[in-house]
Amino acid sequence: MEKYIIREVEPDRADFSWYFDNDGFNANSGDFCNTLFLVKFNRFWSFDGLNIDEYKRLQEQTETIINGFEDMDNGDKTYYTSYKNVMESNRIPYTSHKCHLLREWAKSADPDKPESIAWFLSITTGKTWETLGVYGYCQGDYVDVVYCPEHYTNGVKHHAEIWLGCAKEFCVIDLDENGEEADSCYGYYVADSQARDDEDYKRLVCEYACINPEEARLEMIDGYTTKTVCNYRVS
């Protein structure tokens, strides 16, 4: 007996912002390495995305460290007295090994490049950070992802796709004893890369909603039309 309907939400009504409206993607989760950076560069090197304020802070921090290390290399002690002083002044606990790694990093680092930020985080957190580029549907739809793979063992591409709108939203509808629609819950998202066919969509939404697939039917949009109704005045 069917107890649920899994219904695809019309594309122009899908709201993907709710997917990221939680602390699971940032340091408030209890671990900074859970932070997921989605960086979309715009014209004139402005950018926005997910956790972008923290990303900008990292850019400023890395630029300061690069300049400080360069001063030390040149014997300029106007602002800092040592490499250790550069690190500690920028909230990085000093160890000789970490200092060596940062000095090597600073030789070629560019704060405007996500790869440099990932390299920096690998040194400062002690865990590997990587980058991934993900494209959307339209020209110019692209985000750079900076993430810690140890904390995203299932990958991050689907998160970036949902951010870009390359996904589908579903609602799960509860049916009453008469088979009538009684209640509904929206906000079940499946990225394009997660599903190849209808079976995948149904399986994933059932997992998210904790329902038995045998008690649910899937309703996918198979086309739609827009109707224009004209009202006329008579004179």
N, C-alpha and C positions, 0 to 999 in steps of 0.2 A: 504494500500500500504506500502510495506517495504521501510524504509528509511535508516536503519542501519543493520549492521552485528556485532554481538558480537562474537568475535573469540578467542578461547583459544590459548595462546602462547605456543609453544613447551617448555617442561620443561627445556631443556638444553639451551634455549635462554631467559628464564625468568630472569629478573633483579629486585630483591626485594630491592636493596639499595636505589632506588629512593623514596620508601615509607617513609624512615626515613630522607630524605634530606630536612628537614625544621625545623623551630624553635618551632613547636607545641609541641615537646616532651622535651623541656628544659626551663630553666628560662628566655631565651630571648623572650618567649611568653608573658612575663609581670607578671608571677606568678611562683615562684619557685616550688610551689606544682603541677605544670603541668609536672615537670620533671619525666620522666619514666626511671628507671634504669633496664637495662637488663644485668645481670652479668653471664658470662660464665667462670667457673673456669677450668683452664688447668692443666697440670702437674706442680708439684713443687709449687703449690699455686699461680701461675701466673694466670691472668684473663684478659679478654677483654669483650667488649660488647657495649651497648649504653650508652652514657653519662658517660663513664668509668673514665675520668679524674676527674670529679666532685665526683664520687663515691670514688676514691682514696683519694681525699682531705677530704672527710667525714671520711674515715677510719683513716687518720692521726689525724684529729681533735678529734675523739672519743678516740683514744689511748692516746693522750696528756691529755685529761680531766680525763680519768680513772687514769692515773699515778699521775696527780695533786691532785685529790681527795684522792688517797691513801696516798700521802705525808701529806695532811692535817689530815687524820685519825691518822697518826703516829706521828703527831706533828712536822714534818719536814717542815720548812719554808725557805729552801734554795732557792727555785725558786718562790714560791708564798707565800703570806701573809695570805690568807683566801680563803674560797670556792668561795666567790664573785670574788676575784682576778683571780682565775682559770677560771671562766666563762667569765669574761670580757676580759681577755687576749686571749681567744679563740673565740672572736666575738659573744658571747651569752649574750644578755641583761639580767641583773640580776633581778630576783624577788625571794622572799623567797620561794614561792610555786614551782617555776621552779627549784630552787636549791635543794629543798627536793626531787623532782622527779628524778633529775639527780643523786643525791647521792644514791637513791635506785636502779636506773638503773645501776650505776657503780659497784655495788656489784657483779653482775653476767654477765655484758656485755662482749662481745667478738667481737672486731672490724672485725674479719674474718667471722662473721656470719651475713647474711643479716637480720635476725630477730632482731639483736641488733641495726643495722643501722636504721631499720624501727621504732623501739621503741624510739631511740634517736630523730629521725625526728618528731615523734608524740609529744615529749616533747617540742622541740625547735620551731616547727611551730605552735603548738596548734591545729593541725588537725591530724586525725588518718591516719597512714601509715600502710600498710600491705605487706605481701610477698606472692608469689605464685611460685611454681615450675612447669615448662612446659618442656615436653620431645619432642624430634624430632623423625625422622624416624629411625636413626641409634643409635647403642649403643654409649653412651657418648655424644649424642646430648641432651643437657639439659641447661636451663637457669633459674636463680633465678630472679624473678621480684620484685622490690621494688617500690611501688606506693602509691599514695593518692587516695583512692576510691571515695572521694567527687569530684575529678576532672576527674575520669574515671568511670562514672556511667554505661557505657555499658560494663565494664569489660576490662581486659587487656590480656586475654589469646590469643586473635586473633593477637594482636601486637607481642607477643612473638613467635607465630607460624610463622608469616610472617618473622620474624628475622631468624628463624631456617629453613626457606624454606618449611614449611608445608602449602603450599598455592598454588593458581593458579593465573597467570597473564592473563589478557585479553586485547585485543585491540578493540576499537570501530571504525568501518569503516563506513564512510558516503557514501551513494549511490546517484548517480546523477539521473536525470529524466529518463535515459534509464536503470536504474538498475545496472549500472557499478560502480565499486569501484572507488571513487573519492579522498578520503582523509582518513587518519587513525590516531588514537591517542592511544598510549600505556600507561601502568601504572595504570590499574585498577586491584586491588588485592583483592582476597577473601581467607581468611584463611579456613583451613579444618573444624574448629569448627563452622564456620558461615553458612555453607551450607550442606544440606543433599541430595539434588537432583538438577537436572538441573534447575528446576523452581526457586530454591533459588539463584543459580548463576545468572540467568537472571535478577531476581528481584533486586538483590543487585547492579549489574553493571549498570542497568538502573537508579537506585537511584543515584549512584555516577556520572553518565554521564548526569543526568537530561534529559533523553529521555523517550518517551512513549513505554512501553513494547509491545504494539500492533503494533508498527511501526518497531519492531526489531526482528531479528531471532538470535538464539543462535547456534553457531557451536562449539561443544566440540570434542576434540580429542578422537577417538574411536579405536585407535591403529595406529601404524606406523611401517614402515620397513626401514632398511638401505640397500642401494644398493651399491655393490662394482663393479666397472668397471675396468677391466684390459686392459692395452695397451701392445701389444707384439711387439718385434722387430724380424725381420726375418734375418736369416743368412744362 
